[in-house]
Amino acid sequence: MVKTEKAHIDWWIFISVMILLLFSIAFVYSAGSYFATIKGSAPEKLLLNHTLKTILAIAIIFITAKVDYHIWSKISIYLMLAALILLVAVFFVGTNVGGARRWIEIGFLQFQPSEFAKFSIILHFGTLVTRKQEQINDLKYGYLPFILWLMLFGMLIGLQPNFSMLLLIFLIGLIVLFLGNASIKHLLATVGFGALGGFVYAISSAYRLNRILFFLGLLKGNAKERLAYQVDNSLIALGSGGVIGLGPGGSRQNLLLSEPYTDFIFSIIGEEYGFLGLIAIIGLFLLFFWRCIYIAKRAPDQLAYLYVTGIAFSIFIYFIVNALVNTALIPTTGVPLPFVSYGGTAVLFNAALVGIVLNISTQIKNKPQEKTS
């Protein structure tokens, strides 16, 4: 007698993400309590806000895990249009922070339209590649529509300005196209023109140019000292942790880093939990990525394959970039550590993406098992 395995979510993905989300509460509180105090806010408020967002993220995972992933293909174009409207709206109703307009205030949340844009691109590109499979190598009708979306979103995100998000969305979009068997010739041409455009954009701002020059060791004077401050304290935090760390709440560099509970939380974890703590964090992200690839290889259709791989790479790339910034291996840029950094929009949309992967995991092609009677 033949039976098939009962469908269930991938527990490895669920458990790894839950660990990251739940431990983030302790990480954020420890890393940001002093910073919140000097900014005139109570540490308990920081803890409450992050805890509420974490609970909401967990709820979103459960909800989206119940939604059949095919539904997203029916509404992906509307998600793209909504993201486009919000990217325009941020210039009119967005909050100006440090000369950049990237957020729209919604209650206790700071909504970041660019995170919604990333979410919608993963789903819409996966949907369109599936529908246009026979035309994907046709430059005019198959490939250019994708690039036009990327250029439009990229222009709006670049004007905020948000160079790191622009690059990451561009990269994620191209990865989905590559996995969907788009022409290598078209992709290489896009990368070439994109690199040229990115270079021109980068050097058009003294702030961005200084970061690049500092990374290359070509910057001098006060500008070098200002940029070195963050990098040096991040590396000191990592070095101070040793093997087992200084213990929860033992960080000293969180008193000096300007974004200890967002962009530089990886360093604070290393300081408080040591090399072993960082290995655990890295292991959880590797486990998440590996299980996503496992699911993608057994996906019931190409749509599921593109969704899972696009989601896996988007989250893993964010992790890699945050870790490399914290270890001074790439120029400093503001990218949160997925599921761990204090945040609103990023953690909620990442939670929705995880829910989509979990839904697909319940529908992967399992080999039938023989049962003797």
ABEGO torsion letter per residue (X at the ends): XBBBBBBBBBAAAAAAAAAAAAAAAAAAAAAAAAAAAAAGBBAAAAAAAAAAAAAAAAAAAAAAAABBAAAAAAAAAAAAAAAAAAAAAAAAABBBBGGBBABBBBEABBBBAAAAAAAAAAAAAAAAAAAAAAAAABAAAAAAAAAAAAAAAAAAAAAOBBAAAAAAAAAAAAAAAAAAGBBAAAAAAAAAAAAAAAAAAAAABAAAAAAAAAAAGABBEAAAAAAAAAAAAAAAAAAAAEAAEAEBGABAAAAABABAABAAAAAAAAAAAEAAAAAAAAAAAAAAAAAAAAAAAABABAAAAAAAAAAAAAAAAAAAAAAAAAAGABBBBBBBBBGABBBBAAAAAAAAAAAAAAAAAAABBBBBBBBBX
